[in-house]
């Protein structure tokens, strides 16, 4: 699959779509290329839709018009047993939105997913692994900053911890998105939905970003990507933006090198920063604004202060 649509020379359109005719094929491709702007959503929906249509083909459905509510319901039921409830709900949303698009394009007469209900799912506590503040400091201090890679990695991790930045927003930053205002360093984050979120830097983050930009000579390329890949064999930065998968692999290597046993990921540092802020008396409403959350209920998913309370209570079982 390429970036825009779930079809290429290596990954042709699902047979069930091809059988529906040229107009259906074009409408199917337009759903991903023209209707979904977020790249992550596009990839997730493409996987969900292709998996569902392959499942239908395996059960004798030969065209899009042959998909019935029974097929969608049976698929979501089976998926709910095999995968998590959020995954099943995401697949149902993808299927429902696709068929809404096909109905509007007069490719199919009705949406077979419209009446199908997804599994119940309620979340009050996030599952993202969170580091203790001492572990986060241990990780940052363990990074060797004598190389461009070390300067970059410390700045990226520090940005996510101290500004609560999403990994996608961090990796989409340009050098010019780090700037001086009111005699302090600020960062400009390009968040989901085209939103711009600006924040002043914590003094540690200010040091990390100055060290990275000045140490790697990035100030002369304001339009270039802030976080970049490392050239093989040379150890120098390239002009290529750092992919999210590479950032994830880097975090795993840095954590292992620092002796961090918790299995962490890109989102860990956002949750770590929010929890540390709240532990030190920060207000939930302010944390939501800093994290660019539209609701404090979302921010509460990142609040893991209760983890320590639970651990303390468990230790009361003295036998």
N, C-alpha and C positions, 0 to 999 in steps of 0.2 A: 504494500500500500504506500502511496506517496502522501505528501503533507495535506493535500486538499480533499481527496476522495479515496474511498476504499476500493480502488481498482487501478491496475497497471498491467504491464506486460506479464509480470511475474504473478500478479494477483488479479485475474479477470473478474468481471462482475459475477455475482452468484447466478447460477443457471435459472433460478426461479424469477430473477429480474429480467434476464435475457429473453426468457420465454414470453414475457409480457409485452414485448415489442419495443421499437426504437423510442417512442414517446415516453414509455415508462422508464427506460434506461436513462434517458436524459434527465427526467424529473428526479430519479433516484440520485444521480450524481449531483444535481443542483442542491439537493437537501444538505449535502456536506460542504459543497464549495461555496454556496451562496447564502445558506440559511444559518450556518453555525460559524461564528467568528472566532471563538476561543479554540486554540489548537488542541489543548488537553481534552476539552469536551468532544471535539471532533474525533480524536483518536479513540476515546472511550466509547462513544456512540457507534463508531464504525465497527469496533470489535463486537459490541453487543448485537448490532443488527446482523452482521455477517454470521455470527454464531447461531442466532435464531433462525435465519433463513436456511442455513445448512441443516439445522434440526428439522425444519419443515420438509426439506427435500428428502431427508432420510425417512420421512413418514408418508411419502407419496404425494405431497403437494407440488404441483407442477407449474403454478403461476401465482403471482401476487394476488390476483382476484380470488384464488382458492383458499387463502388464509382466513380462518374463521376464529371467533372468540374462543372456541374450544381448544384450538391449537395454541393460542397465546396463553390461556389459562393453564393448560397442561405443561407448557414449557416453563412458566414461572413457578409452578408447583414443584417441578423436578429440580429447577435451579435453586429453589429455597432450601431443599434438602442437601444439595451438593455444595452450595456456596453460602456466604453470609447474607443476611436480610438486606443490608445496604446494596450489595451487588445485584440481588434480584430486583430491587426497586429501581436501580439505575438502568438495568436491562429493560424493564417494563417502560420506563420513561423514554428510552431511546426508541423502542418499538412504537409506542404511542405517538411520539412526535413525528416519526417517519411516516406513519400512515395518515396522520393529520395532513402532512404535506402532500401526500399522494392523493388524498381526497380532494384537497383544494385544487390540485392539478388535474382533477377528473380522470385519474388513472384507475382508481378503485372507487366503488360506490359508497363504501362506509368504512369506518375505522374499527377493525376487529379487536383492538386493544382498549377501546373506550370504556367498555363495561367490566374489564378485568381489574380486580383489586390486587394490590401487592401485599406482601407479608407485613404484619405489624412490626414496627420498630421504633423504640424510644431511647434516646441517648441523653444522659445527664452528666456523663463523665467521659472525656475523650480517652482514646486508646494510645495516643502518641506517647512513646517513651520520653520521659523527662529526666534531665540530669540535675543532681543536686548542685547548688552553686559552687561548692568546692570541687566537684568533678568538672564543671564547666571551666573553672579557672585552671584546673590541672591540664585540661585539654588544650586550652589556649597557650599556656606557658610552655607546653611540651613541643610546640611547633618550632622548628629550626627556621629562623627568619634571615639566615645568611644567603638564601637563594630566592629568586623571583617566585618560585612555587610556594615557598614558606610565607613570604609576604602576602601573596594573593590569598592563600588559604586562611591565614589568620584574619585578614580583612573581611573575607566572605563570612566566616563563622561569626566574627564579632558583629558584623552588620545584622545578621539574623538574630543574635542574642540581644543586642542593645537597642535595636530599632523594631524588633518583632517582625522583620520583613519576611514575606513569603519567598521561597526559593525562586519562583518564577519572576517575581518583581525584582529580586536582587540581580539575577542573571540578565535581565533585560536593560539594566542600567548602562548609560553612557558615562564616559569620564566627566562630562559636563554636569552630570546629575549629582556630583559632589561639589558643593560651592560654599562660599563664605557669605554669611548674612548676620548682621548684628554682632560682628566680630567673633562669630562661632561658625564651625563647620556644620552644614546641613546636608541632608540627602533627599533626593527626589525619587520616589518609588512609583513605577508605572504598574498600578494594580489591575486586578480583573475588571472587565467592563470598561476599560479605557480611563479609569479613575486615576488621578494624580494625587499622591499622598506625600507631603513634605514634613520632615521632622528634623529637629536639631540633634546633633550627635552627643552621646555620652562621651566623657573625656577619654575613656579607654578607646572607644571607637574612633574618635578624632585622631588619636595617636596611630592606630592601626591603618587608617585610610591615608593619612599623610605619609606614613612609612612606606606603604605600598605604591602610591602614586608617584612620590618623589624617588623612591628607590628603584622603580622600574621605568622612570622617564615617561610616564603616561600623560603628563600635563600638556604636552605639545600636540596631543591628538584628542581634543575635546569631544569629537563626534564618534570616536571609536568606542568599542565595547569596554566596559570597566573591568569585567572579569573575563580572562582569556585563557585559551589552552596554552600548553607548554610545548615548544618544538622538540621533537624526539632527538635525543643525542646532543642537543645544545643547551637545554635547560633555560632557554630564553622564552619570553612571551611571544606568541604569534598575534595576528590581528583577528583570529577566529574567536567568536564568543564561546565561553565555556558551556557545553551542553549540560542539561540537568542530570543525565545519567552519570556523566563524569564527576559532577559535584557529589553525587551520592557515593560513588566509589571512593572519592577522596576522603569524605567524612569517615567512611569505614576504616580506611588505612590510618588516618590520624587518630581515631579513637583507639584502635588496636595498639598503635605505637605509644599512646599515652597510658595504656593499661586500663582503659575504660571497658568494663565487662558488659555494660548495658548495650543491647543492640539498638543503635540509634539510626536516624535518617535525617533527611533535609528538614523535615518539619519539627524535629526535636528541639531545635534552638529557639524557634518561635514560642513554643510551649514553655521552655525553660526560662526565657526572658520574662514572659507574662507572669509565671508563677513566682519568680524571684521578686518582681515588682510588687505583686500583691502581698507577699510575705513581709515585705518591708513597709507596709502601711499604705500602699498605693490604693487609690479608689478604683472600683470595678468600672465605673463609667469612663474614667480617664484611660484605663487600660484598653477599653473598647475603642476609644478615639485614637489612641496610639497604634493599635493594631488594625485600624481602619475597618472595624466590624460595624455593621449597620445595627446590630442588636447586642446587648450585653449577654443574652442567652448563648450566643456563639462564643463569646469570650469566656464564659463559665466552663465551657468544655476544656479550655486550656488551663484552668485553675486547678492545680494538683496539690494544693496545700493539705487536702484531706489525706493524702498518702501518708504523710508523717504522723498525723493523728491516729490513723489506723494502725500503723506500725507500733506506736507507743502503747496503744490499747492491747495489742496482741502480746506484748511483752509483760503485761500484767498477769498472764497465765503462768504462774510460777508453780512448778511441780517438782 
